[in-house]
């Protein structure tokens, strides 16, 4: 899961990021709305964790811009504002949940799973590709009725290709889905993930378009 964390207080953000990354999530942490705005326009996230009081503006304005762009990524507000009117305002602007600081790390994790589960229920949960059954909700794959185990990075590659089915996905987009900003990516790392996916799911499932990227076979 790729998570966008927007929080300027390092004492809160750092332990939360570490707690979520311990579950194999990719957490990208930004301290300003300007940085976060660039990130959400560039990458696809599973959920956004949004503080409201940030150095360059109010989180609710950011939330309104996100929804005005028809970006439906679930957003959980993390804030010390505990008035009922503040919660109502946040929810009316498009937030999916509202967590009051100080918060328990496990509670935040549970709320992330809850909003992502609700989001998944609104879309097709299971996709059939050849002899594969791929469930986006619980990140499971079966091939000819038998379960196939994928690593977190293999799943990230497969999910991006599946969501952009019938389109060529640039190598850079796949690397962005697998690795966090700032991570050093070895030159053949993506090719290794694709190779292992082919071995597990079918050697002709993923088509290479040299110099461009990859796509699922028609």
Rosetta blueprint (number, residue, H / E / L):
1 X L
2 X E
3 X E
4 X E
5 X E
6 X E
7 X L
8 X L
9 X L
10 X H
11 X H
12 X H
13 X H
14 X H
15 X H
16 X H
17 X H
18 X H
19 X H
20 X H
21 X H
22 X L
23 X L
24 X L
25 X L
26 X E
27 X E
28 X E
29 X E
30 X E
31 X L
32 X L
33 X H
34 X H
35 X H
36 X H
37 X H
38 X H
39 X H
40 X H
41 X H
42 X H
43 X L
44 X L
45 X L
46 X L
47 X E
48 X E
49 X E
50 X E
51 X E
52 X L
53 X E
54 X E
55 X L
56 X L
57 X E
58 X E
59 X H
60 X H
61 X H
62 X H
63 X H
64 X H
65 X H
66 X H
67 X H
68 X H
69 X L
70 X L
71 X L
72 X L
73 X L
74 X E
75 X E
76 X E
77 X E
78 X E
79 X E
80 X L
81 X L
82 X L
83 X L
84 X H
85 X H
86 X H
87 X H
88 X H
89 X H
90 X H
91 X H
92 X H
93 X L
94 X L
95 X L
96 X L
97 X E
98 X E
99 X E
100 X E
101 X L
102 X L
103 X L
104 X L
105 X H
106 X H
107 X H
108 X H
109 X H
110 X H
111 X H
112 X H
113 X H
114 X H
115 X H
116 X H
117 X H
118 X H
119 X H
120 X H
121 X H
122 X L
123 X L
124 X L
125 X L
126 X E
127 X E
128 X E
129 X E
130 X L
131 X L
132 X E
133 X E
134 X E
135 X E
136 X L
137 X L
138 X L
139 X L
140 X E
141 X E
142 X E
143 X E
144 X L
145 X L
146 X E
147 X E
148 X E
149 X L
150 X L
151 X L
152 X H
153 X H
154 X H
155 X H
156 X H
157 X H
158 X H
159 X H
160 X H
161 X H
162 X H
163 X H
164 X L
165 X L
166 X L
167 X L
168 X L
169 X E
170 X E
171 X H
172 X H
173 X H
174 X H
175 X H
176 X H
177 X H
178 X H
179 X L
180 X L
181 X L
182 X L
183 X L
184 X L
185 X L
186 X L
187 X L
188 X L
189 X H
190 X H
191 X H
192 X H
193 X H
194 X H
195 X H
196 X H
197 X H
198 X H
199 X H
200 X H
201 X H
202 X L
203 X L
204 X L
205 X L
206 X E
207 X E
208 X E
209 X E
210 X L
211 X L
212 X L
213 X E
214 X E
215 X E
216 X E
217 X L
218 X L
